Structure formats: C-alpha cells, structure tokens
C-alpha cells in the first residue's frame, strides 16, 4: 500500500526544489529499519519534500506513519 505521509510541499529557502521520495519496506514488524525510515521521512518532509512509504498494509510502519 502506498501512503503519502504529507501532502504539504512548503519549501524552505535552503531547499529550492521539492523532491518526491519513496521509501519501501517489506517487513511487517517494528525495529531499527522502520524507525530509521520514519525519522528520515520526517526530516525530508520538514525540508519541503513529499514522502511516500510503500509497505504491507498490515505493517506497523504504516500504522505509525499515519499517526
């Protein structure tokens, strides 16, 4: 399931071009990799990029991304 974690694309002055970034994860569990994906996604979103996460619909990663 492909889920955008933000539809906002407000750009910062230091980042003049917005990117669309796709993170993929096959695991349905919760651990270091999934936490890293969420941390990176939030950091990139705060810089004005649009982030998508492609993961199993039952994964904890998608549940946490949708909070």
C-alpha positions as a Markdown table, in Angstrom:
| # | Residue | x | y | z |
|---|---|---|---|---|
| 1 | Unk | 0.0 | 0.0 | 0.0 |
| 2 | Unk | 1.4 | 3.4 | -1.0 |
| 3 | Unk | 0.8 | 6.1 | 1.6 |
| 4 | Unk | 1.9 | 9.7 | 1.4 |
| 5 | Unk | 2.9 | 10.9 | 4.9 |
| 6 | Unk | 2.4 | 14.5 | 3.9 |
| 7 | Unk | 0.7 | 16.4 | 1.1 |
| 8 | Unk | 2.3 | 19.6 | 2.2 |
| 9 | Unk | 5.1 | 20.8 | 0.0 |
| 10 | Unk | 6.1 | 24.1 | 1.7 |
| 11 | Unk | 9.6 | 24.8 | 0.6 |
| 12 | Unk | 12.4 | 26.2 | 2.7 |
| 13 | Unk | 14.7 | 28.8 | 1.3 |
| 14 | Unk | 17.7 | 26.5 | 1.5 |
| 15 | Unk | 15.9 | 23.8 | -0.5 |
| 16 | Unk | 14.6 | 25.4 | -3.6 |
| 17 | Unk | 13.5 | 22.2 | -5.3 |
| 18 | Unk | 11.0 | 19.8 | -3.8 |
| 19 | Unk | 11.6 | 16.0 | -4.3 |
| 20 | Unk | 9.2 | 13.1 | -4.3 |
| 21 | Unk | 10.8 | 10.4 | -2.2 |
| 22 | Unk | 9.6 | 6.8 | -2.0 |
| 23 | Unk | 10.7 | 4.6 | 0.9 |
| 24 | Unk | 10.0 | 0.8 | 0.6 |
| 25 | Unk | 9.9 | -1.8 | 3.4 |
| 26 | Unk | 8.9 | -5.4 | 3.2 |
| 27 | Unk | 8.9 | -6.1 | 6.9 |
| 28 | Unk | 5.7 | -6.0 | 8.9 |
| 29 | Unk | 7.5 | -5.8 | 12.2 |
| 30 | Unk | 8.9 | -2.9 | 14.1 |
| 31 | Unk | 12.6 | -2.2 | 14.7 |
| 32 | Unk | 15.6 | -0.2 | 13.7 |
| 33 | Unk | 14.9 | -0.1 | 10.0 |
| 34 | Unk | 11.3 | 1.0 | 10.3 |
| 35 | Unk | 12.3 | 3.7 | 12.9 |
| 36 | Unk | 15.0 | 4.9 | 10.5 |
| 37 | Unk | 12.5 | 5.2 | 7.7 |
| 38 | Unk | 10.1 | 7.3 | 9.8 |
| 39 | Unk | 12.9 | 9.5 | 11.1 |
| 40 | Unk | 14.3 | 10.1 | 7.6 |
| 41 | Unk | 10.8 | 10.7 | 6.2 |
| 42 | Unk | 10.0 | 13.3 | 8.8 |
| 43 | Unk | 13.3 | 15.1 | 8.2 |
| 44 | Unk | 12.8 | 15.2 | 4.5 |
| 45 | Unk | 9.2 | 16.3 | 4.9 |
| 46 | Unk | 10.2 | 19.1 | 7.1 |
| 47 | Unk | 12.5 | 20.3 | 4.3 |
| 48 | Unk | 9.6 | 20.5 | 1.9 |
| 49 | Unk | 9.9 | 17.2 | 0.2 |
| 50 | Unk | 6.9 | 14.9 | -0.5 |
| 51 | Unk | 7.4 | 11.5 | 1.1 |
| 52 | Unk | 5.7 | 8.2 | 0.2 |
| 53 | Unk | 6.0 | 4.9 | 2.1 |
| 54 | Unk | 5.3 | 1.6 | 0.3 |
| 55 | Unk | 4.8 | -1.2 | 2.7 |
| 56 | Unk | 2.5 | -4.1 | 3.6 |
| 57 | Unk | -1.0 | -2.7 | 4.6 |
| 58 | Unk | -0.8 | -4.6 | 7.9 |
| 59 | Unk | 2.7 | -3.3 | 8.8 |
| 60 | Unk | 3.3 | -1.3 | 12.0 |
| 61 | Unk | 5.4 | 1.1 | 9.9 |
| 62 | Unk | 2.2 | 2.3 | 8.0 |
| 63 | Unk | 0.3 | 2.5 | 11.3 |
| 64 | Unk | 3.0 | 4.7 | 12.8 |
| 65 | Unk | 3.3 | 6.8 | 9.7 |
| 66 | Unk | -0.4 | 7.6 | 9.8 |
| 67 | Unk | -0.4 | 8.8 | 13.4 |
